[in-house]
Amino acid sequence: MMKFWFALGLGLGYVLGTRAGRQRYEQLARSWRQVRDNPAVQEAAGLVQARAENAVGAVKSRIGSETSDPRASASAMNRLNGSRH
């Protein structure tokens, strides 16, 4: 996940800092939309999302069944669900 955010920041920094101007930005935006809207990319993204959801579900069930301390289990489940508290 860190690589994703790094790549996103790198790309955003390039787009915002480029001296090529608006034309280059529009060209990059068009290219990004073409990639994003490509059916093969959409299919791959759907598969990755489904696998990630399955993996999270498996981890949640293992945490619930393998943890003897209910507080530790609740803390881990909160982290998986996105809660920081």
PDB file of N, CA, C and O in Angstrom, chain B, residues numbered from 101:
ATOM      1  N   MET B 101       0.821  -1.184   0.000  1.00  0.00           N
ATOM      2  CA  MET B 101       0.000   0.000   0.000  1.00  0.00           C
ATOM      3  C   MET B 101       0.870   1.253   0.000  1.00  0.00           C
ATOM      4  O   MET B 101       0.514   2.270  -0.596  1.00  0.00           O
ATOM      5  N   MET B 102       2.015   1.165   0.678  1.00  0.00           N
ATOM      6  CA  MET B 102       2.917   2.320   0.711  1.00  0.00           C
ATOM      7  C   MET B 102       3.429   2.649  -0.692  1.00  0.00           C
ATOM      8  O   MET B 102       3.602   3.818  -1.034  1.00  0.00           O
ATOM      9  N   LYS B 103       3.667   1.623  -1.497  1.00  0.00           N
ATOM     10  CA  LYS B 103       4.139   1.859  -2.857  1.00  0.00           C
ATOM     11  C   LYS B 103       3.085   2.596  -3.670  1.00  0.00           C
ATOM     12  O   LYS B 103       3.409   3.462  -4.483  1.00  0.00           O
ATOM     13  N   PHE B 104       1.822   2.247  -3.446  1.00  0.00           N
ATOM     14  CA  PHE B 104       0.737   2.911  -4.164  1.00  0.00           C
ATOM     15  C   PHE B 104       0.736   4.398  -3.853  1.00  0.00           C
ATOM     16  O   PHE B 104       0.681   5.226  -4.763  1.00  0.00           O
ATOM     17  N   TRP B 105       0.797   4.743  -2.561  1.00  0.00           N
ATOM     18  CA  TRP B 105       0.748   6.159  -2.169  1.00  0.00           C
ATOM     19  C   TRP B 105       1.991   6.897  -2.662  1.00  0.00           C
ATOM     20  O   TRP B 105       1.909   8.064  -3.046  1.00  0.00           O
ATOM     21  N   PHE B 106       3.135   6.226  -2.652  1.00  0.00           N
ATOM     22  CA  PHE B 106       4.351   6.841  -3.170  1.00  0.00           C
ATOM     23  C   PHE B 106       4.204   7.135  -4.658  1.00  0.00           C
ATOM     24  O   PHE B 106       4.529   8.230  -5.117  1.00  0.00           O
ATOM     25  N   ALA B 107       3.709   6.147  -5.413  1.00  0.00           N
ATOM     26  CA  ALA B 107       3.530   6.329  -6.853  1.00  0.00           C
ATOM     27  C   ALA B 107       2.507   7.421  -7.139  1.00  0.00           C
ATOM     28  O   ALA B 107       2.694   8.228  -8.051  1.00  0.00           O
ATOM     29  N   LEU B 108       1.437   7.448  -6.368  1.00  0.00           N
ATOM     30  CA  LEU B 108       0.422   8.486  -6.550  1.00  0.00           C
ATOM     31  C   LEU B 108       1.020   9.862  -6.284  1.00  0.00           C
ATOM     32  O   LEU B 108       0.793  10.797  -7.050  1.00  0.00           O
ATOM     33  N   GLY B 109       1.777   9.988  -5.208  1.00  0.00           N
ATOM     34  CA  GLY B 109       2.420  11.265  -4.897  1.00  0.00           C
ATOM     35  C   GLY B 109       3.429  11.674  -5.948  1.00  0.00           C
ATOM     36  O   GLY B 109       3.528  12.847  -6.306  1.00  0.00           O
ATOM     37  N   LEU B 110       4.177  10.704  -6.438  1.00  0.00           N
ATOM     38  CA  LEU B 110       5.150  10.977  -7.482  1.00  0.00           C
ATOM     39  C   LEU B 110       4.456  11.475  -8.750  1.00  0.00           C
ATOM     40  O   LEU B 110       4.879  12.459  -9.357  1.00  0.00           O
ATOM     41  N   GLY B 111       3.395  10.788  -9.135  1.00  0.00           N
ATOM     42  CA  GLY B 111       2.644  11.198 -10.320  1.00  0.00           C
ATOM     43  C   GLY B 111       2.007  12.562 -10.152  1.00  0.00           C
ATOM     44  O   GLY B 111       2.045  13.391 -11.061  1.00  0.00           O
ATOM     45  N   LEU B 112       1.425  12.791  -8.998  1.00  0.00           N
ATOM     46  CA  LEU B 112       0.790  14.076  -8.732  1.00  0.00           C
ATOM     47  C   LEU B 112       1.831  15.192  -8.721  1.00  0.00           C
ATOM     48  O   LEU B 112       1.597  16.272  -9.264  1.00  0.00           O
ATOM     49  N   GLY B 113       2.965  14.931  -8.110  1.00  0.00           N
ATOM     50  CA  GLY B 113       4.037  15.923  -8.101  1.00  0.00           C
ATOM     51  C   GLY B 113       4.530  16.234  -9.501  1.00  0.00           C
ATOM     52  O   GLY B 113       4.832  17.384  -9.820  1.00  0.00           O
ATOM     53  N   TYR B 114       4.611  15.210 -10.333  1.00  0.00           N
ATOM     54  CA  TYR B 114       5.040  15.432 -11.712  1.00  0.00           C
ATOM     55  C   TYR B 114       4.032  16.297 -12.448  1.00  0.00           C
ATOM     56  O   TYR B 114       4.395  17.264 -13.117  1.00  0.00           O
ATOM     57  N   VAL B 115       2.759  15.936 -12.316  1.00  0.00           N
ATOM     58  CA  VAL B 115       1.718  16.674 -13.032  1.00  0.00           C
ATOM     59  C   VAL B 115       1.676  18.125 -12.567  1.00  0.00           C
ATOM     60  O   VAL B 115       1.575  19.040 -13.385  1.00  0.00           O
ATOM     61  N   LEU B 116       1.754  18.334 -11.263  1.00  0.00           N
ATOM     62  CA  LEU B 116       1.673  19.698 -10.747  1.00  0.00           C
ATOM     63  C   LEU B 116       2.954  20.491 -10.992  1.00  0.00           C
ATOM     64  O   LEU B 116       2.909  21.716 -11.113  1.00  0.00           O
ATOM     65  N   GLY B 117       4.078  19.814 -11.066  1.00  0.00           N
ATOM     66  CA  GLY B 117       5.339  20.516 -11.204  1.00  0.00           C
ATOM     67  C   GLY B 117       5.900  20.565 -12.610  1.00  0.00           C
ATOM     68  O   GLY B 117       6.944  21.176 -12.837  1.00  0.00           O
ATOM     69  N   THR B 118       5.237  19.944 -13.542  1.00  0.00           N
ATOM     70  CA  THR B 118       5.772  19.888 -14.895  1.00  0.00           C
ATOM     71  C   THR B 118       5.797  21.263 -15.546  1.00  0.00           C
ATOM     72  O   THR B 118       4.912  22.089 -15.326  1.00  0.00           O
ATOM     73  N   ARG B 119       6.814  21.487 -16.338  1.00  0.00           N
ATOM     74  CA  ARG B 119       6.931  22.758 -17.051  1.00  0.00           C
ATOM     75  C   ARG B 119       6.244  22.673 -18.412  1.00  0.00           C
ATOM     76  O   ARG B 119       6.146  23.672 -19.124  1.00  0.00           O
ATOM     77  N   ALA B 120       5.779  21.502 -18.765  1.00  0.00           N
ATOM     78  CA  ALA B 120       5.149  21.323 -20.068  1.00  0.00           C
ATOM     79  C   ALA B 120       3.804  22.025 -20.139  1.00  0.00           C
ATOM     80  O   ALA B 120       3.313  22.325 -21.227  1.00  0.00           O
ATOM     81  N   GLY B 121       3.209  22.285 -18.990  1.00  0.00           N
ATOM     82  CA  GLY B 121       1.988  23.067 -18.966  1.00  0.00           C
ATOM     83  C   GLY B 121       0.721  22.252 -19.094  1.00  0.00           C
ATOM     84  O   GLY B 121       0.700  21.039 -18.886  1.00  0.00           O
ATOM     85  N   ARG B 122      -0.321  22.956 -19.438  1.00  0.00           N
ATOM     86  CA  ARG B 122      -1.670  22.401 -19.459  1.00  0.00           C
ATOM     87  C   ARG B 122      -1.813  21.284 -20.493  1.00  0.00           C
ATOM     88  O   ARG B 122      -2.505  20.297 -20.242  1.00  0.00           O
ATOM     89  N   GLN B 123      -1.173  21.426 -21.641  1.00  0.00           N
ATOM     90  CA  GLN B 123      -1.298  20.399 -22.684  1.00  0.00           C
ATOM     91  C   GLN B 123      -0.812  19.048 -22.177  1.00  0.00           C
ATOM     92  O   GLN B 123      -1.472  18.028 -22.380  1.00  0.00           O
ATOM     93  N   ARG B 124       0.323  19.044 -21.530  1.00  0.00           N
ATOM     94  CA  ARG B 124       0.873  17.783 -21.020  1.00  0.00           C
ATOM     95  C   ARG B 124      -0.030  17.208 -19.941  1.00  0.00           C
ATOM     96  O   ARG B 124      -0.236  15.996 -19.874  1.00  0.00           O
ATOM     97  N   TYR B 125      -0.570  18.082 -19.096  1.00  0.00           N
ATOM     98  CA  TYR B 125      -1.497  17.633 -18.058  1.00  0.00           C
ATOM     99  C   TYR B 125      -2.719  16.975 -18.692  1.00  0.00           C
ATOM    100  O   TYR B 125      -3.139  15.900 -18.265  1.00  0.00           O
ATOM    101  N   GLU B 126      -3.284  17.614 -19.700  1.00  0.00           N
ATOM    102  CA  GLU B 126      -4.463  17.050 -20.372  1.00  0.00           C
ATOM    103  C   GLU B 126      -4.130  15.723 -21.041  1.00  0.00           C
ATOM    104  O   GLU B 126      -4.945  14.800 -21.026  1.00  0.00           O
ATOM    105  N   GLN B 127      -2.943  15.618 -21.625  1.00  0.00           N
ATOM    106  CA  GLN B 127      -2.524  14.369 -22.251  1.00  0.00           C
ATOM    107  C   GLN B 127      -2.423  13.255 -21.208  1.00  0.00           C
ATOM    108  O   GLN B 127      -2.889  12.139 -21.439  1.00  0.00           O
ATOM    109  N   LEU B 128      -1.821  13.558 -20.074  1.00  0.00           N
ATOM    110  CA  LEU B 128      -1.713  12.565 -19.005  1.00  0.00           C
ATOM    111  C   LEU B 128      -3.085  12.181 -18.467  1.00  0.00           C
ATOM    112  O   LEU B 128      -3.337  11.008 -18.191  1.00  0.00           O
ATOM    113  N   ALA B 129      -3.967  13.153 -18.316  1.00  0.00           N
ATOM    114  CA  ALA B 129      -5.314  12.876 -17.814  1.00  0.00           C
ATOM    115  C   ALA B 129      -6.073  11.979 -18.789  1.00  0.00           C
ATOM    116  O   ALA B 129      -6.766  11.052 -18.368  1.00  0.00           O
ATOM    117  N   ARG B 130      -5.947  12.249 -20.089  1.00  0.00           N
ATOM    118  CA  ARG B 130      -6.605  11.395 -21.091  1.00  0.00           C
ATOM    119  C   ARG B 130      -6.061   9.974 -21.028  1.00  0.00           C
ATOM    120  O   ARG B 130      -6.819   9.005 -21.076  1.00  0.00           O
ATOM    121  N   SER B 131      -4.748   9.861 -20.921  1.00  0.00           N
ATOM    122  CA  SER B 131      -4.135   8.531 -20.842  1.00  0.00           C
ATOM    123  C   SER B 131      -4.624   7.785 -19.611  1.00  0.00           C
ATOM    124  O   SER B 131      -4.937   6.597 -19.684  1.00  0.00           O
ATOM    125  N   TRP B 132      -4.690   8.476 -18.484  1.00  0.00           N
ATOM    126  CA  TRP B 132      -5.164   7.853 -17.243  1.00  0.00           C
ATOM    127  C   TRP B 132      -6.607   7.384 -17.399  1.00  0.00           C
ATOM    128  O   TRP B 132      -6.946   6.279 -16.974  1.00  0.00           O
ATOM    129  N   ARG B 133      -7.456   8.209 -18.002  1.00  0.00           N
ATOM    130  CA  ARG B 133      -8.860   7.820 -18.191  1.00  0.00           C
ATOM    131  C   ARG B 133      -8.975   6.609 -19.112  1.00  0.00           C
ATOM    132  O   ARG B 133      -9.806   5.730 -18.883  1.00  0.00           O
ATOM    133  N   GLN B 134      -8.140   6.558 -20.157  1.00  0.00           N
ATOM    134  CA  GLN B 134      -8.174   5.410 -21.061  1.00  0.00           C
ATOM    135  C   GLN B 134      -7.782   4.133 -20.333  1.00  0.00           C
ATOM    136  O   GLN B 134      -8.408   3.090 -20.519  1.00  0.00           O
ATOM    137  N   VAL B 135      -6.765   4.213 -19.520  1.00  0.00           N
ATOM    138  CA  VAL B 135      -6.339   3.034 -18.754  1.00  0.00           C
ATOM    139  C   VAL B 135      -7.417   2.652 -17.756  1.00  0.00           C
ATOM    140  O   VAL B 135      -7.783   1.482 -17.650  1.00  0.00           O
ATOM    141  N   ARG B 136      -7.927   3.635 -17.022  1.00  0.00           N
ATOM    142  CA  ARG B 136      -8.926   3.388 -15.982  1.00  0.00           C
ATOM    143  C   ARG B 136     -10.207   2.783 -16.565  1.00  0.00           C
ATOM    144  O   ARG B 136     -10.824   1.917 -15.945  1.00  0.00           O
ATOM    145  N   ASP B 137     -10.601   3.237 -17.749  1.00  0.00           N
ATOM    146  CA  ASP B 137     -11.854   2.779 -18.343  1.00  0.00           C
ATOM    147  C   ASP B 137     -11.700   1.526 -19.198  1.00  0.00           C
ATOM    148  O   ASP B 137     -12.690   1.017 -19.723  1.00  0.00           O
ATOM    149  N   ASN B 138     -10.498   1.030 -19.344  1.00  0.00           N
ATOM    150  CA  ASN B 138     -10.243  -0.171 -20.124  1.00  0.00           C
ATOM    151  C   ASN B 138     -10.932  -1.364 -19.452  1.00  0.00           C
ATOM    152  O   ASN B 138     -10.749  -1.585 -18.255  1.00  0.00           O
ATOM    153  N   PRO B 139     -11.728  -2.140 -20.214  1.00  0.00           N
ATOM    154  CA  PRO B 139     -12.433  -3.281 -19.615  1.00  0.00           C
ATOM    155  C   PRO B 139     -11.504  -4.297 -18.948  1.00  0.00           C
ATOM    156  O   PRO B 139     -11.863  -4.877 -17.924  1.00  0.00           O
ATOM    157  N   ALA B 140     -10.335  -4.516 -19.504  1.00  0.00           N
ATOM    158  CA  ALA B 140      -9.400  -5.468 -18.896  1.00  0.00           C
ATOM    159  C   ALA B 140      -8.916  -4.961 -17.539  1.00  0.00           C
ATOM    160  O   ALA B 140      -8.765  -5.737 -16.596  1.00  0.00           O
ATOM    161  N   VAL B 141      -8.679  -3.667 -17.449  1.00  0.00           N
ATOM    162  CA  VAL B 141      -8.251  -3.076 -16.177  1.00  0.00           C
ATOM    163  C   VAL B 141      -9.390  -3.145 -15.168  1.00  0.00           C
ATOM    164  O   VAL B 141      -9.167  -3.447 -13.996  1.00  0.00           O
ATOM    165  N   GLN B 142     -10.604  -2.867 -15.621  1.00  0.00           N
ATOM    166  CA  GLN B 142     -11.768  -2.943 -14.735  1.00  0.00           C
ATOM    167  C   GLN B 142     -11.939  -4.362 -14.190  1.00  0.00           C
ATOM    168  O   GLN B 142     -12.216  -4.556 -13.006  1.00  0.00           O
ATOM    169  N   GLU B 143     -11.773  -5.339 -15.065  1.00  0.00           N
ATOM    170  CA  GLU B 143     -11.906  -6.733 -14.643  1.00  0.00           C
ATOM    171  C   GLU B 143     -10.824  -7.106 -13.624  1.00  0.00           C
ATOM    172  O   GLU B 143     -11.102  -7.746 -12.610  1.00  0.00           O
ATOM    173  N   ALA B 144      -9.595  -6.695 -13.914  1.00  0.00           N
ATOM    174  CA  ALA B 144      -8.495  -6.987 -12.988  1.00  0.00           C
ATOM    175  C   ALA B 144      -8.721  -6.302 -11.640  1.00  0.00           C
ATOM    176  O   ALA B 144      -8.459  -6.891 -10.591  1.00  0.00           O
ATOM    177  N   ALA B 145      -9.202  -5.074 -11.668  1.00  0.00           N
ATOM    178  CA  ALA B 145      -9.470  -4.351 -10.421  1.00  0.00           C
ATOM    179  C   ALA B 145     -10.569  -5.048  -9.625  1.00  0.00           C
ATOM    180  O   ALA B 145     -10.495  -5.127  -8.399  1.00  0.00           O
ATOM    181  N   GLY B 146     -11.577  -5.548 -10.314  1.00  0.00           N
ATOM    182  CA  GLY B 146     -12.645  -6.280  -9.633  1.00  0.00           C
ATOM    183  C   GLY B 146     -12.132  -7.557  -8.985  1.00  0.00           C
ATOM    184  O   GLY B 146     -12.522  -7.892  -7.866  1.00  0.00           O
ATOM    185  N   LEU B 147     -11.258  -8.268  -9.686  1.00  0.00           N
ATOM    186  CA  LEU B 147     -10.678  -9.491  -9.121  1.00  0.00           C
ATOM    187  C   LEU B 147      -9.817  -9.188  -7.895  1.00  0.00           C
ATOM    188  O   LEU B 147      -9.885  -9.891  -6.886  1.00  0.00           O
ATOM    189  N   VAL B 148      -9.016  -8.143  -7.995  1.00  0.00           N
ATOM    190  CA  VAL B 148      -8.165  -7.764  -6.862  1.00  0.00           C
ATOM    191  C   VAL B 148      -9.022  -7.366  -5.671  1.00  0.00           C
ATOM    192  O   VAL B 148      -8.728  -7.744  -4.537  1.00  0.00           O
ATOM    193  N   GLN B 149     -10.082  -6.603  -5.927  1.00  0.00           N
ATOM    194  CA  GLN B 149     -10.960  -6.182  -4.834  1.00  0.00           C
ATOM    195  C   GLN B 149     -11.631  -7.387  -4.183  1.00  0.00           C
ATOM    196  O   GLN B 149     -11.720  -7.460  -2.958  1.00  0.00           O
ATOM    197  N   ALA B 150     -12.100  -8.325  -4.987  1.00  0.00           N
ATOM    198  CA  ALA B 150     -12.756  -9.513  -4.440  1.00  0.00           C
ATOM    199  C   ALA B 150     -11.780 -10.339  -3.599  1.00  0.00           C
ATOM    200  O   ALA B 150     -12.137 -10.821  -2.524  1.00  0.00           O
ATOM    201  N   ARG B 151     -10.565 -10.500  -4.086  1.00  0.00           N
ATOM    202  CA  ARG B 151      -9.568 -11.264  -3.322  1.00  0.00           C
ATOM    203  C   ARG B 151      -9.213 -10.556  -2.017  1.00  0.00           C
ATOM    204  O   ARG B 151      -9.032 -11.199  -0.983  1.00  0.00           O
ATOM    205  N   ALA B 152      -9.115  -9.241  -2.072  1.00  0.00           N
ATOM    206  CA  ALA B 152      -8.801  -8.489  -0.853  1.00  0.00           C
ATOM    207  C   ALA B 152      -9.927  -8.622   0.163  1.00  0.00           C
ATOM    208  O   ALA B 152      -9.672  -8.789   1.355  1.00  0.00           O
ATOM    209  N   GLU B 153     -11.168  -8.548  -0.302  1.00  0.00           N
ATOM    210  CA  GLU B 153     -12.306  -8.699   0.604  1.00  0.00           C
ATOM    211  C   GLU B 153     -12.327 -10.099   1.219  1.00  0.00           C
ATOM    212  O   GLU B 153     -12.616 -10.252   2.406  1.00  0.00           O
ATOM    213  N   ASN B 154     -12.023 -11.113   0.419  1.00  0.00           N
ATOM    214  CA  ASN B 154     -11.961 -12.482   0.944  1.00  0.00           C
ATOM    215  C   ASN B 154     -10.846 -12.625   1.980  1.00  0.00           C
ATOM    216  O   ASN B 154     -11.023 -13.276   3.010  1.00  0.00           O
ATOM    217  N   ALA B 155      -9.699 -12.010   1.695  1.00  0.00           N
ATOM    218  CA  ALA B 155      -8.574 -12.093   2.631  1.00  0.00           C
ATOM    219  C   ALA B 155      -8.911 -11.404   3.946  1.00  0.00           C
ATOM    220  O   ALA B 155      -8.592 -11.920   5.017  1.00  0.00           O
ATOM    221  N   VAL B 156      -9.547 -10.252   3.873  1.00  0.00           N
ATOM    222  CA  VAL B 156      -9.936  -9.542   5.095  1.00  0.00           C
ATOM    223  C   VAL B 156     -10.942 -10.369   5.880  1.00  0.00           C
ATOM    224  O   VAL B 156     -10.857 -10.453   7.106  1.00  0.00           O
ATOM    225  N   GLY B 157     -11.887 -10.976   5.187  1.00  0.00           N
ATOM    226  CA  GLY B 157     -12.863 -11.831   5.867  1.00  0.00           C
ATOM    227  C   GLY B 157     -12.206 -13.014   6.553  1.00  0.00           C
ATOM    228  O   GLY B 157     -12.578 -13.379   7.668  1.00  0.00           O
ATOM    229  N   ALA B 158     -11.229 -13.610   5.887  1.00  0.00           N
ATOM    230  CA  ALA B 158     -10.522 -14.749   6.482  1.00  0.00           C
ATOM    231  C   ALA B 158      -9.731 -14.317   7.711  1.00  0.00           C
ATOM    232  O   ALA B 158      -9.713 -15.020   8.722  1.00  0.00           O
ATOM    233  N   VAL B 159      -9.087 -13.174   7.624  1.00  0.00           N
ATOM    234  CA  VAL B 159      -8.318 -12.677   8.771  1.00  0.00           C
ATOM    235  C   VAL B 159      -9.251 -12.356   9.929  1.00  0.00           C
ATOM    236  O   VAL B 159      -8.942 -12.669  11.079  1.00  0.00           O
ATOM    237  N   LYS B 160     -10.379 -11.742   9.640  1.00  0.00           N
ATOM    238  CA  LYS B 160     -11.347 -11.421  10.696  1.00  0.00           C
ATOM    239  C   LYS B 160     -11.822 -12.685  11.400  1.00  0.00           C
ATOM    240  O   LYS B 160     -11.915 -12.719  12.627  1.00  0.00           O
ATOM    241  N   SER B 161     -12.120 -13.715  10.633  1.00  0.00           N
ATOM    242  CA  SER B 161     -12.611 -14.943  11.259  1.00  0.00           C
ATOM    243  C   SER B 161     -11.509 -15.623  12.076  1.00  0.00           C
ATOM    244  O   SER B 161     -11.782 -16.187  13.135  1.00  0.00           O
ATOM    245  N   ARG B 162     -10.267 -15.573  11.589  1.00  0.00           N
ATOM    246  CA  ARG B 162      -9.161 -16.174  12.349  1.00  0.00           C
ATOM    247  C   ARG B 162      -8.892 -15.406  13.633  1.00  0.00           C
ATOM    248  O   ARG B 162      -8.605 -16.006  14.668  1.00  0.00           O
ATOM    249  N   ILE B 163      -8.983 -14.099  13.574  1.00  0.00           N
ATOM    250  CA  ILE B 163      -8.759 -13.298  14.783  1.00  0.00           C
ATOM    251  C   ILE B 163      -9.812 -13.634  15.822  1.00  0.00           C
ATOM    252  O   ILE B 163      -9.508 -13.805  17.003  1.00  0.00           O
ATOM    253  N   GLY B 164     -11.048 -13.726  15.369  1.00  0.00           N
ATOM    254  CA  GLY B 164     -12.129 -14.025  16.301  1.00  0.00           C
ATOM    255  C   GLY B 164     -12.024 -15.406  16.903  1.00  0.00           C
ATOM    256  O   GLY B 164     -12.389 -15.596  18.063  1.00  0.00           O
ATOM    257  N   SER B 165     -11.535 -16.382  16.150  1.00  0.00           N
ATOM    258  CA  SER B 165     -11.498 -17.756  16.645  1.00  0.00           C
ATOM    259  C   SER B 165     -10.201 -18.101  17.376  1.00  0.00           C
ATOM    260  O   SER B 165     -10.195 -19.018  18.196  1.00  0.00           O
ATOM    261  N   GLU B 166      -9.108 -17.398  17.104  1.00  0.00           N
ATOM    262  CA  GLU B 166      -7.818 -17.763  17.683  1.00  0.00           C
ATOM    263  C   GLU B 166      -7.399 -16.903  18.864  1.00  0.00           C
ATOM    264  O   GLU B 166      -6.398 -17.202  19.515  1.00  0.00           O
ATOM    265  N   THR B 167      -8.128 -15.863  19.149  1.00  0.00           N
ATOM    266  CA  THR B 167      -7.731 -14.976  20.232  1.00  0.00           C
ATOM    267  C   THR B 167      -8.525 -15.294  21.480  1.00  0.00           C
ATOM    268  O   THR B 167      -9.756 -15.306  21.457  1.00  0.00           O
ATOM    269  N   SER B 168      -7.817 -15.552  22.573  1.00  0.00           N
ATOM    270  CA  SER B 168      -8.502 -15.874  23.822  1.00  0.00           C
ATOM    271  C   SER B 168      -8.858 -14.617  24.608  1.00  0.00           C
ATOM    272  O   SER B 168      -9.782 -14.642  25.421  1.00  0.00           O
ATOM    273  N   ASP B 169      -8.138 -13.516  24.379  1.00  0.00           N
ATOM    274  CA  ASP B 169      -8.408 -12.267  25.084  1.00  0.00           C
ATOM    275  C   ASP B 169      -9.408 -11.448  24.268  1.00  0.00           C
ATOM    276  O   ASP B 169      -9.071 -11.004  23.171  1.00  0.00           O
ATOM    277  N   PRO B 170     -10.627 -11.234  24.770  1.00  0.00           N
ATOM    278  CA  PRO B 170     -11.636 -10.500  24.005  1.00  0.00           C
ATOM    279  C   PRO B 170     -11.217  -9.069  23.684  1.00  0.00           C
ATOM    280  O   PRO B 170     -11.605  -8.536  22.645  1.00  0.00           O
ATOM    281  N   ARG B 171     -10.434  -8.439  24.554  1.00  0.00           N
ATOM    282  CA  ARG B 171      -9.999  -7.064  24.275  1.00  0.00           C
ATOM    283  C   ARG B 171      -9.049  -7.028  23.083  1.00  0.00           C
ATOM    284  O   ARG B 171      -9.137  -6.125  22.251  1.00  0.00           O
ATOM    285  N   ALA B 172      -8.149  -7.989  22.992  1.00  0.00           N
ATOM    286  CA  ALA B 172      -7.218  -8.044  21.864  1.00  0.00           C
ATOM    287  C   ALA B 172      -7.973  -8.317  20.575  1.00  0.00           C
ATOM    288  O   ALA B 172      -7.677  -7.727  19.536  1.00  0.00           O
ATOM    289  N   SER B 173      -8.940  -9.205  20.647  1.00  0.00           N
ATOM    290  CA  SER B 173      -9.750  -9.517  19.476  1.00  0.00           C
ATOM    291  C   SER B 173     -10.517  -8.287  19.019  1.00  0.00           C
ATOM    292  O   SER B 173     -10.551  -7.985  17.826  1.00  0.00           O
ATOM    293  N   ALA B 174     -11.132  -7.574  19.957  1.00  0.00           N
ATOM    294  CA  ALA B 174     -11.899  -6.375  19.613  1.00  0.00           C
ATOM    295  C   ALA B 174     -10.989  -5.302  19.027  1.00  0.00           C
ATOM    296  O   ALA B 174     -11.368  -4.622  18.074  1.00  0.00           O
ATOM    297  N   SER B 175      -9.798  -5.147  19.584  1.00  0.00           N
ATOM    298  CA  SER B 175      -8.854  -4.154  19.078  1.00  0.00           C
ATOM    299  C   SER B 175      -8.434  -4.478  17.645  1.00  0.00           C
ATOM    300  O   SER B 175      -8.384  -3.594  16.790  1.00  0.00           O
ATOM    301  N   ALA B 176      -8.136  -5.743  17.393  1.00  0.00           N
ATOM    302  CA  ALA B 176      -7.730  -6.154  16.042  1.00  0.00           C
ATOM    303  C   ALA B 176      -8.875  -5.982  15.061  1.00  0.00           C
ATOM    304  O   ALA B 176      -8.664  -5.527  13.936  1.00  0.00           O
ATOM    305  N   MET B 177     -10.078  -6.337  15.470  1.00  0.00           N
ATOM    306  CA  MET B 177     -11.236  -6.190  14.583  1.00  0.00           C
ATOM    307  C   MET B 177     -11.479  -4.714  14.268  1.00  0.00           C
ATOM    308  O   MET B 177     -11.809  -4.371  13.132  1.00  0.00           O
ATOM    309  N   ASN B 178     -11.320  -3.845  15.255  1.00  0.00           N
ATOM    310  CA  ASN B 178     -11.499  -2.412  15.012  1.00  0.00           C
ATOM    311  C   ASN B 178     -10.487  -1.903  13.999  1.00  0.00           C
ATOM    312  O   ASN B 178     -10.824  -1.091  13.138  1.00  0.00           O
ATOM    313  N   ARG B 179      -9.261  -2.370  14.096  1.00  0.00           N
ATOM    314  CA  ARG B 179      -8.238  -1.945  13.140  1.00  0.00           C
ATOM    315  C   ARG B 179      -8.561  -2.432  11.735  1.00  0.00           C
ATOM    316  O   ARG B 179      -8.366  -1.696  10.767  1.00  0.00           O
ATOM    317  N   LEU B 180      -9.043  -3.644  11.610  1.00  0.00           N
ATOM    318  CA  LEU B 180      -9.407  -4.165  10.292  1.00  0.00           C
ATOM    319  C   LEU B 180     -10.593  -3.422   9.709  1.00  0.00           C
ATOM    320  O   LEU B 180     -10.692  -3.265   8.492  1.00  0.00           O
ATOM    321  N   ASN B 181     -11.492  -2.965  10.565  1.00  0.00           N
ATOM    322  CA  ASN B 181     -12.668  -2.237  10.100  1.00  0.00           C
ATOM    323  C   ASN B 181     -12.380  -0.766   9.864  1.00  0.00           C
ATOM    324  O   ASN B 181     -13.268  -0.032   9.430  1.00  0.00           O
ATOM    325  N   GLY B 182     -11.164  -0.318  10.137  1.00  0.00           N
ATOM    326  CA  GLY B 182     -10.789   1.050   9.839  1.00  0.00           C
ATOM    327  C   GLY B 182     -10.899   2.007  10.998  1.00  0.00           C
ATOM    328  O   GLY B 182     -10.602   3.191  10.839  1.00  0.00           O
ATOM    329  N   SER B 183     -11.312   1.542  12.150  1.00  0.00           N
ATOM    330  CA  SER B 183     -11.417   2.409  13.320  1.00  0.00           C
ATOM    331  C   SER B 183     -10.052   2.518  13.979  1.00  0.00           C
ATOM    332  O   SER B 183      -9.363   1.511  14.144  1.00  0.00           O
ATOM    333  N   ARG B 184      -9.658   3.710  14.352  1.00  0.00           N
ATOM    334  CA  ARG B 184      -8.353   3.926  14.980  1.00  0.00           C
ATOM    335  C   ARG B 184      -8.446   3.960  16.499  1.00  0.00           C
ATOM    336  O   ARG B 184      -7.411   4.000  17.164  1.00  0.00           O
ATOM    337  N   HIS B 185      -9.631   3.944  17.065  1.00  0.00           N
ATOM    338  CA  HIS B 185      -9.789   4.070  18.522  1.00  0.00           C
ATOM    339  C   HIS B 185     -10.160   2.758  19.142  1.00  0.00           C
ATOM    340  O   HIS B 185     -10.333   2.678  20.359  1.00  0.00           O
TER     341      HIS B 185
END
